[in-house]
Amino acid sequence: MSTTKKLEALTIPATGEHKSTLIYLHGLGDTGHGWSSLVENFRLRSLFQHTEFIFPHAPIRPITCNGGMKMPGWYDIPEFRDLLSREDSAGLNTSRSQITSLIQAQLDKGIPASRIILGGFSQGAVTALYTGLTLPYAIGGVVCMSGYLPLRDAFKDMDRAANQGTKIFMGHGEQDMVVRYAWGVLTRDVLKGLGYEVMWRSYAGLDHSANTEEIGDLEGWLEGRIGRKGDGVV
């Protein structure tokens, strides 16, 4: 029997018939509520009415690089200055199992994998990318905003044939000093080299955040994946 704890989440139901789902993971120290305004923006313009939005809350855990302070996090960060030097593989894999359970719950409801989008910002983007590209099947897409691919060496050795068709949106601020812009570029190049279709967008002057241009690019990409109404009609 699995002992993986179920994640709590903010769920915003579809306003029409539920035909697609977006699961979005927040960054370190945030909660699912931090990105709920994204849905308000969409709904004001009658976008994605057939989409259910799920914003999970990361578990509270000690974060080593913050002096062991407890805060919401998808995994521990041992060394902030170089996120790639020491990675919390155990924490990442626990979060992967929890997020996979959320995806499975959508499949059990009858939502096709092709209409399930998994995304996130910063630490949430890292977790989403790792989870989405290690599933034993392809989903509708993965959104990576200000993130990078963790555990690259292990990832390259995995069998990716089953999810090779998963499409990826990556957006990154060129002035990001938290998750360095170069890490985003490296991730893009690695994924393209492995045969994934990546839509890459960079934003001049943007630091570790998202702006209206990036949200607009994300919106257009989502329309191409699940349709303007979220009903799969592109």
NURO-951211 format. One record per residue (C-alpha): residue in three letters; residue number from 1; x, y, z. Coordinates in steps of 0.2 Angstrom, whole numbers, plus 5000, padded with zeros to 4 digits. Example, Ala and Ser with C-alpha at 12.3 -4.5 7.8 and 13.67 -1.06 7.14 Angstrom:
! residues 2
ATOM  residu  num     u     v     w
ATOM     ala    1  5062  4978  5039
ATOM     ser    2  5068  4995  5036
This chain:
! residues 234
ATOM  residu  num     u     v     w
ATOM     met    1  5000  5000  5000
ATOM     ser    2  5006  5017  4995
ATOM     thr    3  5011  5029  5010
ATOM     thr    4  5012  5044  4999
ATOM     lys    5  5001  5058  5006
ATOM     lys    6  4988  5066  4995
ATOM     leu    7  4991  5084  4991
ATOM     glu    8  4978  5097  4996
ATOM     ala    9  4974  5109  4982
ATOM     leu   10  4963  5124  4977
ATOM     thr   11  4952  5117  4963
ATOM     ile   12  4942  5129  4952
ATOM     pro   13  4929  5119  4942
ATOM     ala   14  4925  5121  4924
ATOM     thr   15  4910  5133  4921
ATOM     gly   16  4904  5122  4907
ATOM     glu   17  4906  5103  4904
ATOM     his   18  4922  5097  4911
ATOM     lys   19  4933  5092  4896
ATOM     ser   20  4951  5097  4901
ATOM     thr   21  4962  5100  4916
ATOM     leu   22  4976  5112  4920
ATOM     ile   23  4986  5107  4935
ATOM     tyr   24  4998  5121  4940
ATOM     leu   25  5012  5120  4953
ATOM     his   26  5017  5136  4963
ATOM     gly   27  5035  5141  4967
ATOM     leu   28  5045  5139  4984
ATOM     gly   29  5036  5147  4999
ATOM     asp   30  5020  5151  4989
ATOM     thr   31  5003  5141  4989
ATOM     gly   32  4991  5136  4976
ATOM     his   33  4982  5152  4979
ATOM     gly   34  4996  5163  4972
ATOM     trp   35  4992  5158  4954
ATOM     ser   36  4973  5158  4955
ATOM     ser   37  4972  5175  4947
ATOM     leu   38  4977  5167  4931
ATOM     val   39  4959  5159  4930
ATOM     glu   40  4951  5175  4934
ATOM     asn   41  4959  5183  4919
ATOM     phe   42  4954  5169  4908
ATOM     arg   43  4936  5168  4914
ATOM     leu   44  4933  5187  4912
ATOM     arg   45  4936  5184  4893
ATOM     ser   46  4926  5168  4892
ATOM     leu   47  4942  5157  4890
ATOM     phe   48  4944  5139  4894
ATOM     gln   49  4926  5137  4901
ATOM     his   50  4927  5118  4899
ATOM     thr   51  4944  5117  4909
ATOM     glu   52  4945  5113  4928
ATOM     phe   53  4960  5122  4936
ATOM     ile   54  4969  5113  4950
ATOM     phe   55  4982  5122  4961
ATOM     pro   56  4990  5110  4973
ATOM     his   57  4998  5116  4989
ATOM     ala   58  5016  5110  4992
ATOM     pro   59  5019  5101  5008
ATOM     ile   60  5028  5111  5022
ATOM     arg   61  5046  5106  5023
ATOM     pro   62  5063  5112  5030
ATOM     ile   63  5073  5121  5016
ATOM     thr   64  5092  5119  5019
ATOM     cys   65  5097  5134  5009
ATOM     asn   66  5085  5145  5020
ATOM     gly   67  5093  5139  5036
ATOM     gly   68  5081  5125  5038
ATOM     met   69  5066  5136  5039
ATOM     lys   70  5050  5127  5036
ATOM     met   71  5040  5133  5021
ATOM     pro   72  5029  5126  5006
ATOM     gly   73  5041  5117  4995
ATOM     trp   74  5041  5103  4982
ATOM     tyr   75  5058  5097  4987
ATOM     asp   76  5073  5103  4997
ATOM     ile   77  5086  5115  4990
ATOM     pro   78  5103  5111  4998
ATOM     glu   79  5113  5125  4989
ATOM     phe   80  5104  5141  4982
ATOM     arg   81  5119  5148  4973
ATOM     asp   82  5120  5132  4962
ATOM     leu   83  5103  5123  4961
ATOM     leu   84  5111  5110  4949
ATOM     ser   85  5126  5105  4960
ATOM     arg   86  5116  5095  4974
ATOM     glu   87  5098  5090  4970
ATOM     asp   88  5085  5082  4982
ATOM     ser   89  5081  5067  4971
ATOM     ala   90  5070  5059  4985
ATOM     gly   91  5060  5075  4987
ATOM     leu   92  5057  5077  4969
ATOM     asn   93  5052  5059  4967
ATOM     thr   94  5040  5060  4981
ATOM     ser   95  5032  5075  4973
ATOM     arg   96  5032  5067  4957
ATOM     ser   97  5021  5052  4964
ATOM     gln   98  5009  5065  4972
ATOM     ile   99  5007  5074  4956
ATOM     thr  100  5005  5058  4946
ATOM     ser  101  4991  5054  4958
ATOM     leu  102  4982  5070  4954
ATOM     ile  103  4984  5066  4935
ATOM     gln  104  4977  5049  4938
ATOM     ala  105  4962  5056  4947
ATOM     gln  106  4958  5066  4931
ATOM     leu  107  4960  5050  4920
ATOM     asp  108  4948  5041  4931
ATOM     lys  109  4935  5055  4928
ATOM     gly  110  4937  5052  4910
ATOM     ile  111  4947  5066  4905
ATOM     pro  112  4959  5061  4891
ATOM     ala  113  4977  5062  4894
ATOM     ser  114  4979  5073  4879
ATOM     arg  115  4968  5086  4888
ATOM     ile  116  4978  5087  4904
ATOM     ile  117  4991  5100  4905
ATOM     leu  118  5004  5101  4919
ATOM     gly  119  5013  5116  4923
ATOM     gly  120  5022  5127  4936
ATOM     phe  121  5033  5142  4940
ATOM     ser  122  5050  5141  4947
ATOM     gln  123  5052  5126  4959
ATOM     gly  124  5034  5121  4953
ATOM     ala  125  5040  5122  4935
ATOM     val  126  5055  5110  4939
ATOM     thr  127  5043  5098  4947
ATOM     ala  128  5030  5099  4933
ATOM     leu  129  5044  5096  4919
ATOM     tyr  130  5051  5081  4928
ATOM     thr  131  5034  5074  4932
ATOM     gly  132  5027  5076  4915
ATOM     leu  133  5041  5070  4905
ATOM     thr  134  5043  5054  4916
ATOM     leu  135  5025  5048  4915
ATOM     pro  136  5022  5031  4906
ATOM     tyr  137  5011  5040  4893
ATOM     ala  138  5010  5057  4885
ATOM     ile  139  4999  5071  4891
ATOM     gly  140  4993  5087  4882
ATOM     gly  141  5008  5097  4887
ATOM     val  142  5020  5103  4901
ATOM     val  143  5022  5122  4905
ATOM     cys  144  5039  5127  4912
ATOM     met  145  5040  5145  4918
ATOM     ser  146  5056  5151  4925
ATOM     gly  147  5062  5133  4928
ATOM     tyr  148  5074  5120  4922
ATOM     leu  149  5076  5101  4920
ATOM     pro  150  5082  5093  4936
ATOM     leu  151  5092  5076  4938
ATOM     arg  152  5097  5078  4920
ATOM     asp  153  5109  5063  4919
ATOM     ala  154  5096  5051  4926
ATOM     phe  155  5083  5058  4915
ATOM     lys  156  5093  5055  4899
ATOM     asp  157  5094  5037  4904
ATOM     met  158  5075  5034  4906
ATOM     asp  159  5064  5026  4893
ATOM     arg  160  5055  5041  4885
ATOM     ala  161  5047  5033  4871
ATOM     ala  162  5029  5033  4879
ATOM     asn  163  5029  5052  4882
ATOM     gln  164  5039  5058  4867
ATOM     gly  165  5024  5067  4860
ATOM     thr  166  5021  5078  4876
ATOM     lys  167  5023  5096  4870
ATOM     ile  168  5032  5109  4881
ATOM     phe  169  5030  5127  4884
ATOM     met  170  5045  5136  4891
ATOM     gly  171  5046  5154  4896
ATOM     his  172  5061  5163  4905
ATOM     gly  173  5066  5181  4910
ATOM     glu  174  5083  5185  4903
ATOM     gln  175  5087  5194  4919
ATOM     asp  176  5082  5180  4931
ATOM     met  177  5095  5179  4944
ATOM     val  178  5086  5165  4954
ATOM     val  179  5084  5152  4941
ATOM     arg  180  5097  5157  4929
ATOM     tyr  181  5092  5161  4911
ATOM     ala  182  5107  5150  4905
ATOM     trp  183  5099  5135  4914
ATOM     gly  184  5083  5138  4905
ATOM     val  185  5092  5139  4888
ATOM     leu  186  5102  5123  4893
ATOM     thr  187  5085  5114  4897
ATOM     arg  188  5078  5119  4880
ATOM     asp  189  5093  5113  4871
ATOM     val  190  5093  5096  4880
ATOM     leu  191  5075  5093  4877
ATOM     lys  192  5075  5097  4859
ATOM     gly  193  5091  5086  4857
ATOM     leu  194  5080  5072  4865
ATOM     gly  195  5067  5075  4852
ATOM     tyr  196  5054  5085  4862
ATOM     glu  197  5044  5099  4854
ATOM     val  198  5048  5114  4864
ATOM     met  199  5040  5132  4862
ATOM     trp  200  5053  5143  4869
ATOM     arg  201  5050  5161  4874
ATOM     ser  202  5062  5173  4882
ATOM     tyr  203  5058  5190  4889
ATOM     ala  204  5070  5205  4889
ATOM     gly  205  5072  5214  4906
ATOM     leu  206  5061  5201  4915
ATOM     asp  207  5068  5194  4932
ATOM     his  208  5062  5179  4942
ATOM     ser  209  5043  5182  4938
ATOM     ala  210  5030  5182  4924
ATOM     asn  211  5023  5197  4915
ATOM     thr  212  5008  5200  4904
ATOM     glu  213  5018  5195  4888
ATOM     glu  214  5022  5178  4895
ATOM     ile  215  5004  5175  4901
ATOM     gly  216  4999  5180  4883
ATOM     asp  217  5011  5168  4876
ATOM     leu  218  5005  5154  4888
ATOM     glu  219  4987  5158  4883
ATOM     gly  220  4990  5156  4865
ATOM     trp  221  5000  5139  4868
ATOM     leu  222  4986  5133  4878
ATOM     glu  223  4973  5137  4865
ATOM     gly  224  4983  5126  4853
ATOM     arg  225  4983  5111  4865
ATOM     ile  226  4966  5111  4873
ATOM     gly  227  4956  5124  4862
ATOM     arg  228  4950  5141  4866
ATOM     lys  229  4936  5135  4876
ATOM     gly  230  4945  5120  4884
ATOM     asp  231  4934  5108  4875
ATOM     gly  232  4948  5101  4864
ATOM     val  233  4942  5110  4848
ATOM     val  234  4958  5119  4841
